[in-house]
Amino acid sequence: MTRRAVSSAMALDSRESADAATGRRTAAGLWLGLWRCVLLVLCTLVMAQSALAAGTPVVSNLRIGNHPDKVRIVMDLDQRIDFSIFLLPDPYRVVVDVPEVSFRLPEAAGSRAVGPIAGWRYGQFRPGTSRVVIDAGSPVEVKSAFVLPPSGSQQYRLVIDLVAATREAFLKDSDASIQKHVALSAPRLSAPPAAPAPLPKSDDRMTIVIDAGHGGVDPGAIGHDGVYEKAIVLAAAKALKEALEATGRYKAVLTREDDSFIRLRERIAIARRVDADLFVSLHADSIKDSSLRGLSVYTLSENASDKEAEALATSENKADIVAGIDLSQQEPEVTNILIDLAQRRTMNYSARLAGYVVKEMDRETKLLSSPHRFAGFAVLKAPDVPSVLVELGFLSNREDNRRLNDPAFRRKVAAGLTRAIDRYFQGVQSAFR
Ligand SMILES: [Zn+2]
């Protein structure tokens, strides 16, 4: 941001503070005098009429000002609106949900970096809800958020002040903000899809569902030596089950134990049926560039982190189409699950597990660059089970292919994933203390 832009943002900022006081004085004056009641009735009528005439609220500008002590975000509005804010980690985001609005921002209000804010984007999130997502380069805290009434030439303004915070504080606030947000939005949420009631747990071990990708008519990726992804990942899933159960802390359930075809939706249903504490889907990729190798881990996001991730999710989501099953009739429901805010908390936990997977697997094998990625994998859409999808490596790469075919290597992978899951549960438990 240029120096001039900073000072103009600061000028706006001081006006915003002064307006609150001016607005109160004006309002107080209005209610004095003999015609108090008449005015009140008139005002009520006028307000009701203008609300009717107003229609969809318009956001006419969004400004971000970087100050020594805070970052201030201001949205100019033509009417008062409700808002709800929550935080999402990895990457750090501040999400502002408002009723459906019409964004008519000046071109100059483009999404550019301001101080610790890397950028921002906006749009309709779903019918009835619009959303602004602010990308913070570092952890922040919402110090205050309020709507200022119109004053002088100023319209209503939604003001959000952010201050720097630690990662721990951000994660804590994120959890709290999501819970609050879910509670507030609950009446507006569509009912979750009917799922079989979970079976009662027979012991106090954590239940981990291990999902070997593909199977049956769907071979998944095919290695240069003709090996099938579905066979590699089934072997890896069995090794992981063995490693997890050897600790005595986990009960592992496989979505398939043989070369059978399981629909994506059924894989999620299995996780819910056994009341899974975690869902880990195992895959191996194949790509034209045979030099590319390394492990990566994916969690669900409404936005893919890059084109590669998006393309991969698209190809993995095709599993049911490969088997000749039309998903289109079920897809809207699955899509609703994706955007349900109840899932935000789950997505946070998934992202945490992914972080541990990256740390632990770094000790066992080569990782892809930026190994934690985000994409809309259908199989990760259980709204209440933290889920990750691990691409163990590339069958199109000679070295990855050789390793994935080696039972000793698969045991190393299983050991690393088990340590990551251990760390995840240690973290989750201490967070509840
Ligand atoms: Zn796959």
Boltz pocket constraint, residues with backbone or C-beta under 6 A from the ligand:
constraints:
  - pocket:
      binder: B
      contacts: [[A, 213], [A, 214], [A, 220], [A, 221], [A, 229], [A, 282], [A, 283], [A, 284], [A, 285], [A, 316]]
      max_distance: 6.0
